[in-house]
Amino acid sequence: MQRNTRGAAARPADVDVVVVGAGFAGLYLLHKLRGLGFSVRVLEAASDVGGTWYWNRYPGARCDIPTTDYTFGFDPALEQAWRWSEKYATQPEILRYAQFVAEFYDLRRDIDFDTRVEAALWDEADGRWHLRTSTDEHIRCRFTIMATGCLSQPKAPEITGADRFQGATYLTSRWPQGGVDFTGKRVAVIGTGSSGIQSIPIIARQASQLTVFQRTPNFSIPAGNGPVREERLAPLRADRAAYRQAARLSRAGVPLEPTQVYGRYSPPEVRAERFEAAWQTGELIPILSVFADQILFKDANEIVCEKVREKIRAVVHDPETAEALSPRDHAFGTKRPCLDTGYYATFNLPHVRLVDLRKTPIERITEGGIALSGGESLTFDAIVYATGFDAMTGALVAVDITGRDGLTLKDKWAPGPSTYLGLMSRGFPNLFTITGPGSPSVLSNMMVSIEQHVEWVADCLAALRAQGHTRIEPTAAAEAGWVQHANDCADITLYPSANSWYMGANVPGKPRVFLPYVGGVDAYRRACDEVVARDYLGFERSGPAGERCNDGLVRRLQPDVQMVLEMMAAMNLPTFDSLPVDAARGLLAQLSAASPPGPAVGEIVDGQLPGADGPLDYRLYRPTTPGPHPVVVYFHGGGWVLGSQSSDDPMCRDLCARSGVMIVSVNYRHAPEARFPAAADDALAAVRWVSEHASSLGGQPGAVAVAGWSAGGNQAAVVCQRARDEGGPPIAGQLLLTPVTDSDLTRASYVENAEGYVLTAALMRWFFDHYVDAADRTDPRVAPLRADSLADLPPAMIVTAQFDPLRDEGLAYAQALQLAGVPVHTITARGHTHTSLTMVDVVVSGEPVRAQMAAALRSFFR
């Protein structure tokens, strides 16, 4: 193995690209860019390749992705030339692999080792980056690519007196290359993250006394390490290319079919069976994917949490120690779970002690050991700090990077990192970050994410060259839009609830921002590919060929809404308006049957009430709290053609459970069998009957409220006007969710959102054609916005959706009500469609809106 020993004077000081870091990302970048004809230098602070796997030499260090997947997949010849020895490779083997890659492609000749980049300055006039290194070399380059890794900047211990200890001190993140022999030593390990959990069992085998200081217990599962199992190798041997492609298009960079099983709705035997199957794999991705809803809802996540705690209690003999090792302050997966070999069993050894720092904090480090707050003083020969890293951003802001107008990356990111696609940050032209904040990175198989980033950047540089551009930078709007999208992805999960290094919570003073992109490797790749397909959407480019700015947002929908639309597109379902009415009704019934049921309520009662021309079915939802309850009459959506009293069942359950009011969902006659004004007449008859019989139904006597979605929102609005004009009954309030309030299909929202969002302009025409003649479409019983007066109507909440053909008429109705003196609360649900807000337990981003809707229902009865 030969390192590059040429002096700086022998190296070109002006190159196309400088890559900072010679870990796996830097190695692949060098190979890829060299193959495209770019001149490249790689600068590496360490004495050899490997990056994280060069520095992390602590005992027990292993990858936590199986080696079948934690490997380069871009070159079949490389895969054929290397064989892993274990399911989870140790650090020495992974380092040997990195060294093998460097030799395989003859990469070392373009790498400067023992060379740290200290500063990078963008020269606007020159259009290049000027870099200064620890060897005092100055390098000029067109592009700088930061391949510095997500977990490469050590976090120093922040304990009073840490510098006073006279014994040996070690950081797991900077372990001595020759190793450490703890035989016969009294050892303290501070920290129980991944490095602590991996190293503690090995240190315990040597030490005469081991004391583990734990602030926060972490979830860990047994790795079951050993030779790679044949069933893991079989798919690779059968079709290597297909397996690697499946990884690239998977959620986490490891092929796994996503489950549709919800933990919160599964019986105990299904929960137990699925958990145990995942546990036995000894792999993170399956245990993080036991249920479709485990990272979304606390109750589903707690099922997994408690089953892991059961496993801990089954191993650890002392109940108090077992409880101390059992996490209860964060949801499973919101801090990276660990893989271990004998970790929990280690605490059964007589010479191993656990100190729970939540009960007994460290007061200070002394010359001879550690003093605890209760007065106890412990003596040690060595202290091991397993205190982790300044993750994701630490290595980037550690370099003095100055972009346009003197802006430093450290200052720009002081409130939290802002990037476009995790690849670039505005104000820093031609500066790329590999697996940077805002990309899947640490939530994925890093090898797959590294390959995707390297290939995207390399293709970008080649495209710039071909187009005659020398500079690229994201627009402000595109960057802000991606930050919003990444936050939207995180906010629908439980991730932000934990004080994790994902949130920067382990570093004092670091802003509390969720750093990686949680939308998935597959969704992220689609976004990156779409940016390119749309002519580098969101980027400004310039050079000899001129300037080009293609501003815009690659993702505007809420992430779960986007996912639903993509799933529906993949199903290739017919549109409702392409079907006969009976077939359309059958399709809706099938879709409804496949939906999660929604939350439990106190009681559901089915019945009939007299409509305007015959009986109407209703379904009553009673809260779990003692009654009588306020009463809300609800009208379902479906364009006056589709649906029933039970078709919005999850939505009615959700409103009932959240609001504590009784919901009576009423059916009405449908077109084309019963055309206008049949539905409007049935709605008024239903509200009158429910109002008269509120007490016998178990509700509070007095005014009822009305609610409805889509055409049901139209019904609710019409009922309020007719009750005012036709002798009652009294109505306490109206909740209108994406309502039909007019028949004008030329509004801007009909044009902007004409297709692609389930409810299309064509489908609305289909609904109108079935329900009402053209001559009657301005009747206020069809178009309540066109009523002569909107005064003296009950208070209203009107909810519209950004990507809904009906958006503008809903807003117009809200404005008209306000002008008429009616109290109105209006919500425009950003990133939502006409149908998404009703998708309970599927579109989690709709929960805050549904909570506000429930609060409005309660407010109507104050």
Residue pairs with C-beta under 8 A, 6 or more apart in sequence:
1 48
1 99
1 103
2 108
3 47
3 48
3 108
3 113
4 108
4 109
4 110
4 111
4 112
4 113
8 112
8 133
8 135
8 137
11 41
11 112
11 137
12 39
12 41
13 137
13 138
13 139
13 140
14 139
14 140
14 141
15 39
15 40
15 41
15 139
15 140
15 141
15 142
16 33
16 38
16 39
16 40
16 141
16 142
16 143
16 461
17 29
17 33
17 38
17 39
17 40
17 41
17 141
17 142
17 143
17 144
17 145
17 461
18 40
18 41
18 42
18 43
18 117
18 129
18 131
18 139
18 141
18 143
18 144
18 145
19 26
19 29
19 30
19 33
19 40
19 41
19 42
19 43
19 145
19 147
20 26
20 42
20 43
20 117
20 144
20 145
20 146
20 147
20 148
20 399
21 42
21 43
21 44
21 51
21 146
21 147
21 148
21 149
21 152
22 30
22 42
22 44
22 46
22 48
22 49
22 50
22 51
22 102
22 111
22 113
22 147
23 49
23 50
23 51
23 52
23 53
23 54
23 98
23 147
23 149
23 152
24 51
24 72
24 98
24 101
24 446
24 447
24 450
25 51
25 147
25 149
25 434
25 435
25 450
25 453
25 454
26 42
26 44
26 49
26 51
26 111
26 147
27 49
27 98
27 101
27 102
27 105
27 107
28 72
28 74
28 450
28 451
28 454
29 40
29 42
29 145
29 147
29 434
29 454
29 457
29 458
30 40
30 42
30 105
30 107
30 110
30 111
31 105
31 107
32 454
32 455
32 458
33 40
33 458
33 461
34 40
34 110
36 458
36 461
36 462
38 461
40 110
41 110
41 111
41 112
41 139
41 141
42 107
42 110
42 111
42 112
43 111
43 112
43 115
43 116
43 117
43 131
43 133
43 139
44 111
44 112
44 113
44 114
44 115
45 114
45 115
45 116
45 134
46 54
46 55
46 113
46 114
47 54
47 113
47 114
48 54
48 95
48 99
48 113
49 98
49 99
49 101
49 102
49 107
49 108
49 111
50 94
50 95
50 98
50 99
51 98
51 147
51 149
51 152
52 149
52 151
52 152
53 91
53 94
53 95
53 98
54 95
54 98
55 152
55 173
55 174
55 175
56 91
56 172
56 173
56 175
56 195
57 91
57 92
57 175
57 176
57 177
57 179
58 91
58 170
58 172
58 173
58 175
58 195
58 198
58 199
58 384
58 386
59 175
59 179
59 180
59 198
59 199
59 202
59 203
60 198
60 199
60 200
60 201
60 202
60 341
61 90
61 91
61 172
61 195
61 198
61 199
62 88
62 89
62 90
62 91
62 198
62 223
62 225
62 339
63 70
63 88
63 89
63 94
64 88
64 194
64 223
64 284
64 338
64 339
65 253
65 254
65 284
65 285
65 445
65 446
65 447
66 87
66 88
66 228
66 232
66 254
66 283
67 84
67 86
67 87
67 88
67 89
67 228
68 84
68 228
68 232
68 233
68 236
69 247
69 253
69 254
69 445
69 447
69 448
70 89
70 94
70 445
70 446
70 447
71 79
71 82
71 84
71 97
71 447
72 78
72 79
72 101
72 447
72 451
73 79
73 244
73 247
73 447
73 448
73 451
74 451
74 455
76 240
76 241
78 101
78 104
79 240
81 100
81 104
82 97
82 100
84 93
84 97
84 228
85 93
85 227
86 93
86 225
86 226
86 227
86 228
87 223
87 224
87 225
87 226
87 227
87 228
87 229
87 232
87 282
88 223
88 225
88 339
89 97
101 107
102 108
102 111
112 133
112 135
114 134
114 135
115 133
115 134
115 135
115 137
116 133
116 134
117 131
117 132
117 133
117 134
117 399
118 132
118 133
118 134
118 399
118 400
119 131
119 132
119 399
119 400
119 401
119 402
120 129
120 130
120 131
120 132
120 144
120 399
120 400
120 401
120 402
120 431
121 129
121 130
121 131
121 132
121 402
122 128
122 129
122 130
122 402
122 403
122 404
122 428
122 429
122 430
122 431
123 129
123 130
124 404
126 140
127 142
127 429
127 430
127 470
127 471
128 140
128 141
128 142
128 430
129 140
129 141
129 142
129 143
129 144
129 430
129 431
130 138
130 139
130 140
131 138
131 139
131 140
131 141
131 144
132 138
133 139
142 430
142 470
143 430
143 431
143 432
143 461
144 430
144 431
144 432
145 431
145 432
145 433
145 434
145 457
146 395
146 396
146 399
146 431
146 432
146 433
146 434
146 436
147 434
148 395
148 396
148 399
149 395
149 435
150 391
150 392
150 395
150 435
150 441
150 442
150 446
151 388
151 389
151 391
151 442
152 389
152 394
152 395
153 389
153 390
153 391
153 394
153 395
153 398
154 171
154 173
154 174
154 387
154 389
154 390
155 173
155 387
155 388
155 389
155 390
155 394
155 506
155 507
156 171
156 387
157 171
157 190
157 385
157 387
158 508
159 190
159 362
159 364
159 365
160 363
160 364
160 365
161 364
161 365
161 366
162 169
162 365
162 385
164 365
164 366
164 367
165 365
165 366
165 367
165 368
165 369
165 380
165 383
166 367
166 368
167 368
167 369
167 380
167 381
167 382
167 383
168 180
168 381
168 382
168 383
169 382
169 383
169 385
170 176
170 180
170 382
170 383
170 384
170 385
171 384
171 385
171 387
172 191
172 195
172 196
172 199
172 384
172 385
172 386
172 387
173 195
173 387
173 388
173 389
180 382
181 206
182 203
182 206
182 207
182 382
183 206
183 207
184 206
184 207
184 208
185 206
185 207
185 208
185 209
185 381
185 382
186 207
186 208
186 209
186 211
186 379
186 380
186 381
186 382
187 203
187 207
187 209
187 210
187 211
187 380
187 381
187 382
187 383
187 384
188 210
188 211
188 212
188 213
188 369
188 370
188 378
188 380
188 382
188 383
188 384
189 196
189 199
189 200
189 203
189 210
189 211
189 212
189 213
189 384
189 386
190 196
190 213
190 362
190 383
190 384
190 385
190 386
190 387
191 213
191 214
191 215
191 385
191 386
191 387
191 388
192 200
192 212
192 214
192 215
192 216
192 217
192 218
192 386
193 218
193 338
193 386
193 388
194 218
194 336
194 338
195 386
195 388
196 212
196 386
197 218
197 220
197 338
197 340
197 343
198 338
198 339
198 340
198 341
198 343
199 384
199 386
200 210
200 212
200 343
200 346
201 340
201 341
201 342
201 343
201 345
201 346
203 210
203 384
204 210
204 346
204 349
204 351
204 352
207 351
208 351
209 351
209 353
210 349
210 351
210 352
210 353
211 352
211 353
211 354
211 355
211 370
211 378
211 380
212 347
212 352
212 353
212 354
212 355
213 355
213 357
213 362
213 370
214 324
214 325
214 354
214 355
214 356
214 357
215 357
215 358
216 327
216 329
216 330
216 335
216 358
216 499
217 324
217 325
217 326
217 327
217 328
218 327
218 335
218 337
218 338
219 305
219 308
219 327
219 332
219 333
219 335
219 337
219 338
220 337
220 338
220 339
220 340
220 343
220 344
221 279
221 282
221 284
221 287
221 308
221 311
221 337
221 338
221 339
221 340
222 282
222 339
222 340
222 341
222 342
223 282
223 339
223 340
223 341
224 280
224 281
224 282
225 282
225 341
235 242
235 243
235 255
236 243
243 255
246 255
247 253
247 254
247 255
247 445
247 448
248 448
248 451
248 452
248 521
248 525
249 521
249 522
249 525
250 256
250 520
250 521
250 522
251 258
251 289
251 520
251 521
251 522
252 285
252 288
252 440
252 443
252 444
252 445
252 520
252 521
253 440
253 444
253 445
253 446
253 447
253 448
253 449
253 521
254 283
254 285
254 445
254 448
256 285
256 286
256 289
258 289
258 292
259 274
259 289
259 290
259 291
259 292
260 292
261 270
261 274
261 291
261 292
262 291
262 292
262 293
262 300
262 596
262 841
263 271
263 290
263 291
263 292
263 293
263 294
263 297
263 299
263 300
263 301
263 303
263 304
264 291
264 293
264 297
264 299
264 300
264 303
264 841
265 596
265 597
266 274
266 291
271 291
271 303
271 307
272 307
274 290
274 291
275 290
275 303
275 304
275 307
277 286
278 286
278 287
278 289
278 290
279 287
279 307
279 311
281 287
282 339
283 339
284 337
284 339
287 304
287 337
288 294
288 295
288 332
288 333
288 337
290 304
291 300
291 303
291 304
293 300
293 841
294 300
294 301
294 303
294 304
294 332
294 333
295 301
295 331
295 333
295 334
295 493
295 494
295 495
296 492
296 493
296 494
296 844
297 494
297 841
297 844
298 331
298 494
301 331
301 332
301 333
301 494
302 331
304 332
305 327
305 328
305 331
305 332
308 326
308 327
308 332
309 326
309 327
312 322
312 325
312 326
312 344
313 319
313 322
313 326
315 322
315 344
315 345
315 348
316 322
316 325
316 344
316 345
316 347
316 348
317 348
318 347
318 348
321 347
321 354
324 354
324 356
325 344
325 347
325 354
329 498
329 499
330 497
330 498
330 499
330 500
331 494
331 497
331 498
333 494
333 495
334 493
334 494
334 495
334 497
334 498
334 500
334 502
335 498
335 500
335 501
335 502
336 442
336 500
336 501
336 502
346 352
347 354
355 372
360 372
360 373
360 374
360 376
361 372
361 373
362 370
362 371
362 372
362 373
363 371
363 372
363 373
364 370
364 371
365 371
365 383
366 377
368 377
368 379
368 380
369 377
369 378
369 379
369 380
370 377
370 378
370 380
370 383
371 377
371 378
372 378
387 506
388 501
388 506
389 501
390 507
390 510
391 442
391 501
391 502
391 504
391 506
391 515
392 417
392 436
392 437
392 441
392 442
392 504
392 515
392 516
393 413
393 417
393 437
393 504
393 510
393 515
394 507
396 409
396 413
396 433
396 436
397 409
397 410
397 413
399 409
400 408
400 410
401 408
401 409
401 410
401 428
401 431
402 408
402 409
403 409
403 412
403 427
403 428
403 429
403 431
404 427
404 428
404 429
405 427
407 427
407 428
409 425
409 428
412 418
412 425
412 427
413 425
414 511
415 511
415 513
416 504
416 511
416 513
417 425
417 436
417 437
417 438
417 513
417 515
418 425
418 426
418 438
418 479
418 480
418 483
419 425
419 433
419 436
419 437
419 438
419 439
419 474
419 479
419 482
419 483
420 426
420 438
420 474
420 478
420 479
420 482
420 538
420 539
421 438
421 439
421 482
421 524
421 527
421 528
421 531
421 554
422 433
422 435
422 436
422 437
422 438
422 439
422 441
422 453
422 517
423 432
423 433
423 436
423 439
423 453
423 456
423 457
423 528
424 431
424 432
424 433
424 472
424 473
424 474
425 431
425 433
425 474
425 479
426 473
426 474
426 475
426 476
426 479
427 473
428 473
429 471
429 472
429 473
430 471
430 472
430 473
432 457
434 450
434 453
434 454
434 457
435 441
435 442
435 446
435 449
435 450
435 453
437 515
437 516
438 482
438 483
438 486
438 515
438 516
438 517
439 449
439 453
439 516
439 517
439 524
440 449
440 516
440 517
440 518
440 519
440 520
440 521
440 524
441 449
441 516
441 517
442 502
442 515
442 516
443 502
443 516
443 517
443 518
444 521
445 521
448 521
449 521
452 521
452 524
452 525
452 528
456 528
456 532
459 532
460 472
460 532
460 536
463 532
463 536
464 470
464 471
464 472
464 541
464 543
467 541
467 543
467 545
468 543
468 544
468 545
468 546
469 541
469 542
469 543
469 544
469 545
469 548
470 542
470 543
470 544
471 541
471 542
471 543
472 536
472 539
472 540
472 541
473 539
473 540
474 538
474 539
474 540
475 538
475 539
475 540
475 549
475 551
477 538
477 551
477 552
477 553
478 537
478 538
478 539
478 551
478 552
478 553
478 554
479 538
481 538
481 553
481 554
481 555
481 556
482 538
482 553
482 554
482 555
485 519
485 553
485 554
485 555
485 559
486 514
486 517
486 518
486 519
487 514
488 558
488 559
488 831
488 845
489 517
489 518
489 519
489 559
490 496
490 514
490 518
491 845
492 558
492 559
492 560
492 844
492 845
493 518
493 844
495 502
495 503
495 514
495 518
496 503
496 514
498 505
499 505
499 506
500 506
501 507
502 514
502 515
502 516
503 512
503 513
503 514
503 515
504 510
504 511
504 512
504 513
504 515
505 512
517 524
519 559
523 559
523 562
523 563
527 554
527 555
530 537
530 554
531 537
531 538
531 539
531 554
534 550
534 552
534 554
535 550
536 550
537 550
537 551
537 552
537 554
538 550
538 551
538 552
538 553
538 554
539 549
539 550
540 547
540 548
540 549
541 547
541 548
541 549
542 548
555 562
556 802
556 803
556 831
557 565
557 803
557 831
557 832
557 833
558 830
558 831
558 832
558 836
558 843
558 845
558 846
559 845
560 836
560 842
560 843
560 844
560 845
561 831
561 832
561 833
561 836
561 843
561 845
564 836
564 839
564 842
564 843
565 756
565 757
565 758
565 833
568 758
573 587
574 587
575 760
575 762
575 763
576 584
576 587
576 588
576 642
576 763
576 766
577 584
577 760
577 762
577 763
577 765
577 766
579 587
581 641
581 672
581 770
584 641
584 642
585 641
585 642
588 638
588 642
588 643
588 647
589 647
592 646
592 647
592 649
595 650
595 839
595 840
595 842
596 650
596 840
596 841
596 842
597 649
597 650
597 653
598 649
598 650
598 651
598 652
598 653
598 654
598 657
598 840
598 841
599 653
599 654
599 657
599 840
600 624
600 653
600 657
601 621
601 622
601 623
601 624
601 653
601 656
601 657
602 622
602 623
602 624
602 625
603 620
603 621
603 622
604 619
604 620
604 621
604 622
605 619
605 620
605 622
606 617
606 618
606 619
606 620
606 645
607 617
607 618
607 619
607 620
608 615
608 616
608 617
608 618
609 615
609 616
609 618
609 666
609 686
609 689
609 690
609 693
610 616
610 685
610 689
611 668
611 669
611 681
611 682
611 685
611 686
612 678
612 681
612 682
612 684
612 685
613 669
613 674
613 678
613 681
613 682
614 669
616 645
616 666
616 667
616 668
616 669
616 682
616 685
616 686
617 644
617 645
617 666
617 667
618 645
618 664
618 665
618 666
618 667
618 686
618 690
619 645
619 646
619 649
619 652
619 664
619 665
620 662
620 663
620 664
620 665
620 697
621 652
621 653
621 655
621 656
621 662
621 663
621 664
621 665
622 629
622 656
622 662
622 698
623 629
623 656
623 657
623 659
623 660
623 661
623 662
624 657
625 660
627 662
627 698
627 699
627 700
628 694
628 695
628 698
628 699
628 700
628 701
629 660
629 661
629 662
629 698
629 699
629 700
630 661
630 662
630 699
630 700
630 704
630 705
630 732
630 857
630 858
630 860
630 861
631 661
631 662
631 664
631 690
631 691
631 694
631 697
631 699
631 700
631 704
631 705
632 655
632 659
632 661
632 662
632 663
632 664
632 704
632 705
632 706
632 707
632 735
632 857
633 664
633 666
633 686
633 687
633 690
633 704
633 705
633 706
633 707
633 716
633 719
634 648
634 652
634 655
634 663
634 664
634 665
634 666
634 706
634 707
634 708
634 712
635 665
635 666
635 668
635 683
635 706
635 707
635 708
635 709
635 711
635 712
635 713
635 715
635 716
636 643
636 644
636 645
636 647
636 648
636 665
636 667
636 708
636 709
636 712
637 643
637 647
637 648
637 708
637 709
637 710
637 711
637 712
637 713
637 838
638 647
638 670
638 710
638 711
638 712
639 710
639 711
639 763
639 764
639 766
639 767
639 770
639 771
640 670
640 671
640 676
640 679
640 711
640 767
640 770
640 771
640 772
641 670
641 671
641 672
641 766
641 767
641 770
641 771
642 670
643 670
643 712
644 667
645 665
645 666
645 667
646 665
648 665
648 709
648 712
648 838
649 665
650 838
650 839
650 840
650 841
651 709
651 838
651 840
652 663
652 665
653 840
654 840
654 850
654 854
655 661
655 663
655 707
655 850
655 853
655 854
655 857
656 662
656 663
658 850
658 851
658 853
658 854
659 853
659 854
659 855
659 857
659 858
660 858
661 705
661 857
661 858
661 861
662 697
662 698
662 699
663 707
664 690
664 697
666 682
666 683
666 686
666 690
668 678
668 679
668 682
668 683
668 686
668 715
669 678
669 679
669 682
670 679
671 678
671 679
671 770
671 771
671 772
672 770
672 771
675 770
675 771
675 772
675 773
676 771
676 772
676 773
676 776
676 779
676 781
676 782
677 779
677 781
677 782
679 711
679 715
679 771
680 715
680 718
680 719
680 722
680 781
680 782
683 715
683 716
683 718
683 719
684 718
684 719
684 722
684 723
684 726
687 704
687 706
687 719
687 723
687 729
687 731
688 728
688 729
690 697
690 704
691 703
691 704
691 728
691 729
691 730
692 729
694 700
694 701
694 702
694 704
695 701
700 861
702 730
702 732
703 729
703 730
703 731
703 732
704 729
704 730
704 731
704 732
705 731
705 732
705 733
705 734
705 735
705 794
705 857
705 860
705 861
706 716
706 719
706 720
706 731
706 733
706 734
706 735
707 713
707 716
707 734
707 735
707 736
707 737
707 857
708 714
708 715
708 716
708 717
708 735
708 736
708 737
708 739
709 737
709 738
709 739
709 838
710 737
710 738
710 739
710 740
710 759
710 806
710 834
711 740
711 767
712 737
712 739
713 736
713 737
713 738
713 739
713 740
713 741
714 739
714 740
714 741
714 782
714 784
716 734
716 735
716 736
716 739
717 734
717 736
717 739
717 741
717 784
717 813
718 780
718 781
718 784
719 731
720 731
720 734
720 793
720 794
721 780
721 784
721 787
721 790
721 793
722 781
723 729
723 730
723 731
724 792
724 793
731 794
732 794
732 795
732 860
732 861
733 794
733 795
733 796
733 797
733 856
733 857
733 859
733 860
733 861
734 793
734 794
734 795
734 796
734 797
735 796
735 797
735 799
735 853
735 856
735 857
735 860
736 796
736 797
736 798
736 799
736 810
736 813
737 799
737 837
737 838
737 853
738 799
738 800
738 801
738 804
738 806
738 807
738 810
738 834
738 837
739 798
739 806
739 810
739 813
740 806
740 809
741 783
741 784
741 785
741 806
741 809
741 810
741 812
741 813
742 783
742 785
742 786
742 809
742 812
742 813
743 768
743 772
743 777
743 778
743 782
743 783
744 783
744 809
745 761
745 764
745 765
745 805
747 808
747 809
747 812
748 808
749 804
749 805
749 806
749 807
749 808
749 809
750 761
750 764
750 805
750 808
751 761
753 761
753 803
753 804
753 805
753 807
753 833
754 760
754 761
754 762
754 805
755 761
755 762
757 803
757 804
757 805
757 833
757 834
757 835
758 833
758 834
758 835
759 804
759 805
759 806
759 833
759 834
759 835
760 805
761 805
764 805
764 806
768 777
771 782
772 779
772 782
776 782
777 783
778 786
779 786
780 786
780 787
780 788
784 813
785 809
785 812
785 813
785 816
789 820
790 816
790 817
790 819
790 820
790 822
791 820
791 821
791 822
792 822
793 817
793 820
793 822
794 822
794 860
795 822
795 823
795 824
795 859
795 860
796 814
796 817
796 822
796 823
796 824
796 825
797 824
797 825
797 826
797 827
797 852
797 853
797 856
798 810
798 811
798 813
798 814
798 817
798 824
798 825
798 826
798 827
799 810
799 826
799 827
799 828
799 829
799 837
799 849
799 853
800 806
800 807
800 810
800 811
800 814
800 826
800 827
800 828
800 829
801 807
801 828
801 829
801 832
801 833
801 834
801 836
801 837
802 828
802 829
802 830
802 831
802 832
803 831
803 832
803 833
803 834
804 810
804 832
804 833
804 834
805 834
806 834
807 828
811 826
811 828
814 824
814 826
817 824
818 824
825 852
825 856
827 849
827 852
829 836
829 837
829 846
829 849
831 845
832 843
832 845
832 846
832 849
836 843
836 845
836 846
837 843
837 846
837 849
837 850
838 846
839 846
840 846
840 850
